[in-house]
Structures are given as structure tokens and as C-alpha cells.
Amino acid sequence: MRKRQAGVFVALVLASTTTYAEPLDVKLGLWESTTTTEMSGMPPVDTSKMAPEQKARFEAAMKARQAQGPRTHVHKSCLTKAKLEREPFQDEEDNKESCTHTMISSTRTQWHGKLQCTKPKRVGEVRMEALSRERIKGTIQMSASDANHAMTVHVSIAGRWLGPSCGDIK
């Protein structure tokens, strides 16, 4: 009987943690995000089937990309209630690449989650912070490796609310 009570207690605690997770306290509508991406290492790409010259071009392209340093990208997105509760400020491109977002914790000021992608295979952590209802910052740490290559990616995010109407932005 005690084991059953302990199991019920654990289930209730887990359910209450999920039920009472709060979304970030930010405004819904149009947001502009600036992301800065830094990459190190080589992506886990099977180069064994490439011709020697093709493999050399691939490796040279990866080294050239790293030599360019961090890349900055500015984009606009529409933050809806559903998106805020599910995966706030995550790039829609991740979903196109078969990525799964799992929330670890969420409060009015901080969101922490895991990110797992299959194409290419990589794992990471996402942390977002609401600096105010109109400003956010965050980081994404990703890594990928195989027997021959290892790569890490660090993304810094800064976002600002532009207004309640998204217009034609999704």
C-alpha cells in the first residue's frame, strides 16, 4: 500500500509541475529577434563516400565559414498564445528540420528547454529570459558528433516587441 501511495504522490507532483508551469510574461504580437550564431568544429557528415576533391571542398567550406566568425541574423515573427505556451521564440526553421522542443521549466521570467533534432542529428539546451514584457534574451547551446567529427553551436538571442499586430508575418 505504501508503494502505491508513494507512486500516486510522485504522479501528483509531476502533474502539478506540468500543470502550473507559467509561460513567459511577455506581450503577444510582432517581435523582432536578433540572433548571433557561433560555430566550432566540423558537422558530423559522412565524408567517406565523397570523392577526395569533394571532401576537400566540403572541409574548406566549413573552415571558411568558421573563419568568418559569428553570423548575425535579424527576423520578425508573430508570437501567439499557443506558441508562447509551447515553445517561446523558437525559430520556425528548427521545426522544418525535425526538431523536438521539450520544456524543462517555465516561469514568468525564465524558460528552459531541451532541443533534439534529427536532420542533422544534434542536441541542445535553450534558455530564454523575459527582461520585461517587451524585451527578451536567450541562448541556445547545440552539439553534434559522430566517430570522425564534432561540432558545437552557440546562439545568442535578443528580442524586442514591435506591436500587437503581426500583419502578414507568421
C-alpha positions in Angstrom: 0.0 0.0 0.0 2.8 2.4 0.8 4.4 1.9 -2.6 1.1 2.8 -4.2 0.7 5.9 -2.1 4.3 7.0 -3.0 3.6 6.4 -6.7 0.4 8.5 -6.5 2.3 11.2 -4.7 5.1 11.3 -7.3 2.5 11.3 -10.1 0.6 14.2 -8.5 3.9 16.2 -8.0 4.8 15.7 -11.7 1.3 16.6 -12.9 1.2 19.7 -10.8 4.6 20.8 -12.0 3.4 20.5 -15.6 0.0 22.0 -14.9 1.4 25.1 -13.1 4.2 25.9 -15.5 3.8 29.5 -16.3 4.5 31.0 -19.8 6.9 33.9 -20.0 5.2 37.2 -19.1 5.7 38.9 -22.5 3.4 40.7 -24.9 1.8 38.8 -27.8 2.2 40.1 -31.3 5.0 41.1 -33.6 8.6 40.5 -32.3 11.9 41.2 -33.9 14.8 38.9 -32.9 18.5 39.3 -33.5 20.4 36.1 -33.4 24.2 35.7 -33.3 25.5 32.3 -34.2 29.0 30.9 -33.5 30.1 27.5 -34.7 33.2 25.5 -33.9 34.3 22.1 -35.2 33.1 20.1 -38.1 29.5 18.9 -38.5 29.0 15.1 -38.4 28.8 14.5 -42.1 29.8 11.2 -43.6 32.6 12.2 -46.0 33.8 8.6 -46.6 31.6 8.3 -49.7 32.7 11.6 -51.2 35.4 11.9 -53.8 38.7 13.3 -52.5 38.2 16.6 -54.2 34.6 16.9 -53.0 35.7 16.1 -49.4 38.4 18.7 -49.6 35.9 21.3 -50.9 33.5 20.5 -48.0 36.2 20.8 -45.4 37.5 24.0 -46.9 33.9 25.5 -46.9 33.5 24.6 -43.2 36.8 26.1 -42.3 36.0 29.3 -44.3 32.6 29.6 -42.5 34.3 29.4 -39.1 36.9 31.9 -40.1 34.1 34.4 -40.9 33.3 34.4 -37.2 29.8 34.9 -35.7 26.9 35.4 -38.0 24.1 37.7 -37.1 20.5 37.4 -38.5 17.5 39.7 -37.8 14.0 38.4 -38.4 10.4 39.1 -37.4 7.9 36.6 -36.0 4.4 36.5 -34.6 4.2 35.3 -31.0 0.8 33.8 -30.3 -0.6 32.4 -27.0 -0.2 28.8 -28.3 3.4 29.4 -29.4 4.3 31.1 -26.2 3.0 28.2 -24.1 4.6 25.6 -26.4 8.0 26.9 -27.4 8.6 30.6 -27.0 10.8 32.4 -29.5 12.0 29.2 -31.2 12.9 29.6 -34.9 10.4 28.0 -37.2 13.3 26.7 -39.2 14.0 24.2 -36.4 10.6 22.6 -36.9 11.4 22.1 -40.6 14.4 20.1 -39.6 12.5 17.6 -37.5 13.4 19.2 -34.1 11.6 18.4 -30.9 11.4 21.0 -28.1 10.8 19.8 -24.6 10.2 22.2 -21.7 12.1 21.6 -18.6 10.8 24.6 -16.6 8.9 27.7 -17.2 8.2 30.8 -15.0 7.0 34.3 -15.8 10.7 35.4 -16.3 12.6 32.3 -17.5 12.0 29.4 -19.9 14.4 26.4 -20.0 14.1 23.5 -22.5 15.8 20.8 -24.4 16.1 20.7 -28.2 16.6 17.5 -30.1 17.0 17.4 -33.9 17.2 14.5 -36.3 18.3 16.2 -39.6 21.2 16.7 -38.9 21.3 14.9 -35.6 22.1 17.2 -32.7 21.0 18.0 -29.2 21.0 21.2 -27.1 19.6 23.4 -24.5 17.5 26.6 -24.8 17.3 29.3 -22.1 15.1 32.3 -22.5 14.6 35.2 -20.1 12.0 37.9 -20.1 13.8 41.1 -19.3 10.5 43.0 -19.4 7.2 42.4 -21.2 8.7 43.9 -24.3 12.3 42.5 -24.2 13.8 39.0 -24.1 17.2 37.5 -24.3 18.3 33.9 -24.6 20.9 31.3 -25.6 20.9 28.1 -27.4 23.8 25.6 -27.0 23.8 22.8 -29.5 26.3 19.9 -30.1 26.6 17.2 -32.7 29.2 14.5 -33.1 30.0 11.2 -34.7 33.1 9.0 -34.8 35.0 11.4 -37.0 33.6 14.9 -36.3 32.3 17.1 -33.5 30.6 20.4 -33.7 29.2 23.0 -31.2 26.9 25.9 -32.0 26.2 28.8 -29.6 23.3 31.1 -30.4 22.7 34.4 -28.6 19.2 35.9 -28.9 17.9 39.4 -28.2 14.3 40.2 -29.0 12.0 43.2 -28.8 8.3 43.6 -29.1 7.2 45.7 -32.1 3.4 45.8 -31.6 0.2 43.8 -31.2 -0.5 43.3 -34.9 1.6 40.8 -36.8 0.2 41.8 -40.2 1.3 39.1 -42.7 4.1 37.8 -40.6 3.6 34.2 -39.2 
